[in-house]
Amino acid sequence: MFVFLDIDGVLATEDTWDEWFALGSPTDRKHELLDPECVKYVQRLCDRLKAKVVISSSWRCSHSLGELVGILERAGLMLDVVGYTESRFDFDRGREIADYMEVHDLRPQDVLILEDAEVVDPFEARTVRPCFRGDDAGFRGPQYTEALRLVEG
């Protein structure tokens, strides 16, 4: 199973961004943007699925893969990160994921997408969409349950 992982809206929420800005936006503490509860549920999901993780977040545009893995690890996420999607000029996240899947010969049933932005068909049926804002923002218990339902039936 391959998990396409967005960061904002899945691991980082409006509240964690507000807290980080209040600290003065320290670049050496970017891992503090990741909500510990969201981290716990993403880790649990990836462990259960024995997932290979592909970073699809816009963070890939400003950080190398090694930097991203470091940020995730400092937040407590020990994932099998195998790559990232290539950025497109139109920033169409669904197309970026489709391009990665085509290059790596992945089928829709091989993937799960954790993404707060809308992803178009045929991926909607394989997408869990947590929200960036609000009391239930991020990837938490209900999103974990939904993800398992999508991949395990």
N, C-alpha and C positions, 0 to 999 in steps of 0.2 A: 504494500500500500504506500502510495506517495501522498503526502500532505503538503499542499501549497499554503504557505503561511504568510498572512499579512501581519503587520505589527500594530499599527494604529487601528483602534477599534476592536482588536482581538486581545492583545497583551497590554497595550497602552491606551488609556482612556483620557477623556477630557480632564478628569480630576487629577490623574497622575501627571499630565502635562502642566496643569496649574501649579501643582506642588513643585515640579522641577523648575518652572519659571521663577517661582518664589525663592528658590535657592540661588538664582542668578544664572540658570542654564549651564551648569558645569559640564563640559563635554566629557570629562573623565568619569562622570557619574551617570552616563546616559542609561545604564542598566536600571537605575532607580525609576525610570519612566514606566517600567513593566510592573503591573499590578501583581503582587504575590499570589493572590487567589487565582487569577487568570493563568499565571505561570504554572501553578499546581495542576490545574485542569488540562492544560495543553500537554504538560509532561505525562500525566496519567493516560491521556488519549494516545499519544505517540508511543508510549510503552506498550499499551494494550494492543495496538495495531502493528507493533514492530515497524513503525513508519520510517520511511526515508523522507526527509523534509526538504522542500524547495522553497526558498524565500521568494515571495512574490510582492513583498512590500516595497513601497517607494523608497524605503530606507536604503535599498540596494543601489540607488542612484548617488548616494553621498557616502557610502561606506563600502569597503572591500568585503568580500565574503569572510575573510579572516576576522575583520573587525566586527562584523555582524555576529559571527559565532562567539567571539569574545564577550560581546554585550549580552547575548543570550545566556552564556555560561555564568557570567557574573551575577545575573539575575536568578540563577538556579536551574536553568533549562539545559539539560544534557541531551541533546538531540543528535540524530544521525543526519546532519545537514549535507546534502549531496550537490547543491548548486543553487542557482537563482535564475529567475526568468529574465530574458533580455528585455530592456526597455524599448518601447515603440514610440515613434514620433507622436502618435495620437493618444498615448497613454491608455489604450484599451486593455484593461487588465484581463478580460476574458480572452482576447486575441493573444496576449502575451503567454497565457497559460496554454492555449491551444498550440501555439508555436513550439513551446517546450515539449508538450506531449507528442507532437508530430516528430520532432527531432529524436526523441528518446523512445519512440514507438510505444507510447502508453495509451491504453484504452480508457474511456470514461469510468468504467467500473474499477480501474486501478487507482483512482484518485479521490481525494476528499479536499475540498477547498474551504479554508477558514478565511473569510474576507468580509469586511463590513460594507464594501461598495457593491453595487448590483453587478452581478456577473450574468451574462446572457446565456440562453440555451446553446448547447445541450448541457451546460454545466450547472444550471440552477438546481437540478435534482441531486447534485453532489456537493452543494454549497451550504455551509452554515454561516449565517450572517449576524454576528453580534453587533451591537450598536456602540458608537463612540461616546455618546452622551447619556446621562441619566443614571438612576440608582442601579439599574441592571446592566450597565455598560460592561463590555468585555466578554471574554469567553469564560463562562461560569458553569455551574451545575446544569441548568436547563440546556445550554448549548452543547455540553458534553453528552447529555442524554440524546439530544437530537443527532449529533454526529454518529453515535453508536447505532442509532436507528437507521441512519442512511447507509451505513456500510455493513451492518450485521443483520439488518432486516427486522 
